[in-house]
């Protein structure tokens, strides 16, 4: 896997997603922004069922980001070779409120980009909801380019337009 100077990354299996629930609960600001409500009590358990259909085994990566004490500081969810060979899709990069604003997001992304390149990835894709201006600024700062607006799409209690963004790793 990959890691940063102060965060380690560990794969979380689909049967173990419940370990992420405390993090999702602590990130109420994100859930209010995107879904219009706090995280549901079974939000973490539902992560595998929210993926696109037809993925091959091992194509989805759910990664817990742990601090030096083993505490859950963040999560990264991504899809390898989706929607096409060599293209990887970041579905979620979420850091706990206490872990934000310290360069960790950029460090995680940089380490993940190296991992993607080492495994044949040449392009990263993601989508950011329109009202997540801080998230959009982050993705633009780290080199993602706007591609197109889509939606509105239903997310929980909200209907959001999303901006598809890409970053070449060549």
Residue pairs with C-beta under 8 A, 6 or more apart in sequence:
1 9
1 10
1 11
1 63
1 115
2 9
2 111
2 112
2 114
2 115
3 9
3 111
4 104
4 107
4 108
4 110
4 111
5 107
6 67
6 68
6 104
6 107
7 65
7 66
7 67
7 73
7 74
7 104
7 107
7 108
8 65
8 66
9 63
9 64
9 65
9 66
9 76
9 108
9 111
10 63
10 64
10 66
11 61
11 62
11 63
11 64
12 19
12 20
12 62
12 63
12 64
12 75
13 62
14 47
14 48
14 60
14 62
17 44
17 45
17 47
17 48
17 62
18 44
18 45
19 44
19 64
19 72
20 44
20 47
20 62
20 64
20 72
20 75
21 39
21 41
21 42
21 43
21 44
21 45
22 72
23 72
23 73
23 74
23 75
23 94
23 96
24 31
24 39
24 43
24 44
24 94
25 38
25 39
26 96
26 97
27 39
27 94
27 96
27 97
28 38
28 39
29 97
30 94
31 37
31 38
31 39
31 43
31 156
32 38
33 129
33 131
33 132
34 129
34 132
34 155
34 156
34 158
34 160
35 155
35 156
35 157
35 158
36 155
36 156
36 157
36 158
37 156
37 157
40 46
47 62
47 77
48 60
48 62
51 60
51 79
51 91
52 79
52 82
55 79
55 82
58 80
59 79
59 80
59 81
59 82
60 77
60 78
60 79
60 80
61 76
61 77
61 78
61 79
61 80
62 75
62 76
62 77
63 75
63 76
63 77
63 78
64 72
64 74
64 75
65 72
65 73
65 74
65 75
65 76
65 95
65 108
66 72
66 73
67 73
67 99
72 96
73 95
73 96
73 98
73 99
73 104
74 93
74 94
74 95
74 96
74 99
74 104
74 108
75 92
75 93
75 94
76 90
76 92
76 93
76 108
76 112
77 90
77 91
77 92
78 88
78 89
78 90
78 91
78 112
79 88
79 89
79 91
80 88
80 119
80 121
81 87
81 88
81 121
82 88
82 89
83 89
83 125
86 120
86 121
86 122
86 123
87 121
87 122
87 123
87 124
87 125
88 116
88 121
88 123
88 124
88 125
89 124
89 125
89 126
90 112
90 124
90 125
90 126
91 126
93 105
93 108
93 109
95 104
95 105
95 108
105 138
105 142
106 141
106 142
109 142
113 124
113 167
113 169
116 124
116 169
117 169
121 169
122 168
122 169
122 170
123 166
123 167
123 168
123 169
124 144
124 166
124 167
124 169
125 164
125 165
125 166
126 139
126 144
126 164
126 165
127 150
127 162
127 163
127 164
127 165
128 135
128 136
128 139
128 162
128 163
128 165
129 135
129 155
129 160
129 161
129 162
129 163
130 149
130 160
130 161
130 162
130 163
131 160
136 163
139 165
140 146
140 165
142 167
143 167
144 165
144 166
144 167
145 165
145 166
145 167
146 163
146 164
146 165
147 163
147 164
147 165
147 166
148 163
148 164
149 161
149 162
149 163
149 164
150 161
150 162
150 163
150 164
151 159
151 160
151 161
151 162
152 159
152 160
152 161
153 159
153 160
153 161
153 162
